[in-house]
């Protein structure tokens, strides 16, 4: 499967952002990001899409819990037409 990028560097982790149901209402990028954050924090479990070259204990496909604060500050990146949360490995509190 093509990741959509060549390499993720450092201790960064890409998480799959939850899909938002299409309500037919056009949202600003800011509002969409806020809704994704709120939804993800309620969801509690996110799947790891990719890990950086220096990540030690999290692997692609793991399900993880990330503090709500970290999700709120996560950078949002669009890869292969999907939104991803870019966080630091240390923001992951639980690995299932």
TORLOGU-874783 format. One record per residue (C-alpha): residue number from 0; residue in one letter; chain; x, y, z. Coordinates in steps of 0.5 Angstrom, whole numbers. Example, Ala and Ser with C-alpha at 12.3 -4.5 7.8 and 13.67 -1.06 7.14 Angstrom:
BEGIN
<lumvo n="0" res="a" chain="A" east="25" north="-9" up="16"/>
<lumvo n="1" res="s" chain="A" east="27" north="-2" up="14"/>
END
This chain:
BEGIN
<lumvo n="0" res="x" chain="A" east="0" north="0" up="0"/>
<lumvo n="1" res="x" chain="A" east="3" north="7" up="-2"/>
<lumvo n="2" res="x" chain="A" east="3" north="11" up="4"/>
<lumvo n="3" res="x" chain="A" east="3" north="18" up="0"/>
<lumvo n="4" res="x" chain="A" east="10" north="20" up="2"/>
<lumvo n="5" res="x" chain="A" east="17" north="17" up="2"/>
<lumvo n="6" res="x" chain="A" east="19" north="18" up="10"/>
<lumvo n="7" res="x" chain="A" east="17" north="20" up="16"/>
<lumvo n="8" res="x" chain="A" east="22" north="23" up="20"/>
<lumvo n="9" res="x" chain="A" east="24" north="23" up="28"/>
<lumvo n="10" res="x" chain="A" east="19" north="21" up="34"/>
<lumvo n="11" res="x" chain="A" east="13" north="23" up="30"/>
<lumvo n="12" res="x" chain="A" east="7" north="19" up="29"/>
<lumvo n="13" res="x" chain="A" east="1" north="20" up="24"/>
<lumvo n="14" res="x" chain="A" east="-6" north="18" up="26"/>
<lumvo n="15" res="x" chain="A" east="-12" north="16" up="22"/>
<lumvo n="16" res="x" chain="A" east="-17" north="22" up="24"/>
<lumvo n="17" res="x" chain="A" east="-24" north="20" up="24"/>
<lumvo n="18" res="x" chain="A" east="-28" north="21" up="18"/>
<lumvo n="19" res="x" chain="A" east="-34" north="26" up="19"/>
<lumvo n="20" res="x" chain="A" east="-41" north="24" up="16"/>
<lumvo n="21" res="x" chain="A" east="-42" north="29" up="11"/>
<lumvo n="22" res="x" chain="A" east="-48" north="33" up="13"/>
<lumvo n="23" res="x" chain="A" east="-48" north="37" up="6"/>
<lumvo n="24" res="x" chain="A" east="-46" north="43" up="10"/>
<lumvo n="25" res="x" chain="A" east="-40" north="46" up="7"/>
<lumvo n="26" res="x" chain="A" east="-35" north="47" up="13"/>
<lumvo n="27" res="x" chain="A" east="-29" north="52" up="14"/>
<lumvo n="28" res="x" chain="A" east="-22" north="48" up="15"/>
<lumvo n="29" res="x" chain="A" east="-22" north="51" up="22"/>
<lumvo n="30" res="x" chain="A" east="-29" north="48" up="23"/>
<lumvo n="31" res="x" chain="A" east="-28" north="42" up="20"/>
<lumvo n="32" res="x" chain="A" east="-21" north="41" up="24"/>
<lumvo n="33" res="x" chain="A" east="-25" north="43" up="31"/>
<lumvo n="34" res="x" chain="A" east="-30" north="38" up="29"/>
<lumvo n="35" res="x" chain="A" east="-25" north="32" up="28"/>
<lumvo n="36" res="x" chain="A" east="-21" north="34" up="35"/>
<lumvo n="37" res="x" chain="A" east="-28" north="33" up="39"/>
<lumvo n="38" res="x" chain="A" east="-30" north="27" up="35"/>
<lumvo n="39" res="x" chain="A" east="-23" north="24" up="36"/>
<lumvo n="40" res="x" chain="A" east="-23" north="26" up="44"/>
<lumvo n="41" res="x" chain="A" east="-30" north="22" up="45"/>
<lumvo n="42" res="x" chain="A" east="-27" north="16" up="41"/>
<lumvo n="43" res="x" chain="A" east="-21" north="15" up="45"/>
<lumvo n="44" res="x" chain="A" east="-18" north="10" up="40"/>
<lumvo n="45" res="x" chain="A" east="-14" north="12" up="34"/>
<lumvo n="46" res="x" chain="A" east="-10" north="8" up="29"/>
<lumvo n="47" res="x" chain="A" east="-3" north="9" up="28"/>
<lumvo n="48" res="x" chain="A" east="-2" north="10" up="20"/>
<lumvo n="49" res="x" chain="A" east="5" north="11" up="20"/>
<lumvo n="50" res="x" chain="A" east="11" north="12" up="25"/>
<lumvo n="51" res="x" chain="A" east="18" north="16" up="24"/>
<lumvo n="52" res="x" chain="A" east="25" north="14" up="24"/>
<lumvo n="53" res="x" chain="A" east="26" north="14" up="31"/>
<lumvo n="54" res="x" chain="A" east="20" north="12" up="34"/>
<lumvo n="55" res="x" chain="A" east="21" north="6" up="39"/>
<lumvo n="56" res="x" chain="A" east="15" north="3" up="42"/>
<lumvo n="57" res="x" chain="A" east="9" north="4" up="37"/>
<lumvo n="58" res="x" chain="A" east="8" north="1" up="30"/>
<lumvo n="59" res="x" chain="A" east="4" north="2" up="24"/>
<lumvo n="60" res="x" chain="A" east="-3" north="-1" up="26"/>
<lumvo n="61" res="x" chain="A" east="-3" north="0" up="33"/>
<lumvo n="62" res="x" chain="A" east="-9" north="3" up="37"/>
<lumvo n="63" res="x" chain="A" east="-7" north="8" up="41"/>
<lumvo n="64" res="x" chain="A" east="-10" north="13" up="46"/>
<lumvo n="65" res="x" chain="A" east="-8" north="20" up="46"/>
<lumvo n="66" res="x" chain="A" east="-9" north="26" up="51"/>
<lumvo n="67" res="x" chain="A" east="-14" north="31" up="49"/>
<lumvo n="68" res="x" chain="A" east="-10" north="37" up="49"/>
<lumvo n="69" res="x" chain="A" east="-5" north="33" up="45"/>
<lumvo n="70" res="x" chain="A" east="-10" north="32" up="39"/>
<lumvo n="71" res="x" chain="A" east="-12" north="39" up="40"/>
<lumvo n="72" res="x" chain="A" east="-5" north="42" up="38"/>
<lumvo n="73" res="x" chain="A" east="-4" north="36" up="33"/>
<lumvo n="74" res="x" chain="A" east="-2" north="39" up="26"/>
<lumvo n="75" res="x" chain="A" east="-7" north="36" up="21"/>
<lumvo n="76" res="x" chain="A" east="-4" north="33" up="15"/>
<lumvo n="77" res="x" chain="A" east="-8" north="31" up="8"/>
<lumvo n="78" res="x" chain="A" east="-5" north="25" up="5"/>
<lumvo n="79" res="x" chain="A" east="-8" north="21" up="0"/>
<lumvo n="80" res="x" chain="A" east="-14" north="25" up="1"/>
<lumvo n="81" res="x" chain="A" east="-15" north="23" up="8"/>
<lumvo n="82" res="x" chain="A" east="-14" north="27" up="14"/>
<lumvo n="83" res="x" chain="A" east="-8" north="25" up="19"/>
<lumvo n="84" res="x" chain="A" east="-6" north="28" up="26"/>
<lumvo n="85" res="x" chain="A" east="1" north="29" up="26"/>
<lumvo n="86" res="x" chain="A" east="3" north="28" up="34"/>
<lumvo n="87" res="x" chain="A" east="10" north="26" up="38"/>
<lumvo n="88" res="x" chain="A" east="11" north="19" up="40"/>
<lumvo n="89" res="x" chain="A" east="11" north="22" up="47"/>
<lumvo n="90" res="x" chain="A" east="4" north="24" up="47"/>
<lumvo n="91" res="x" chain="A" east="1" north="17" up="46"/>
<lumvo n="92" res="x" chain="A" east="-1" north="15" up="53"/>
<lumvo n="93" res="x" chain="A" east="-4" north="8" up="52"/>
<lumvo n="94" res="x" chain="A" east="-2" north="3" up="46"/>
<lumvo n="95" res="x" chain="A" east="-8" north="-3" up="45"/>
END
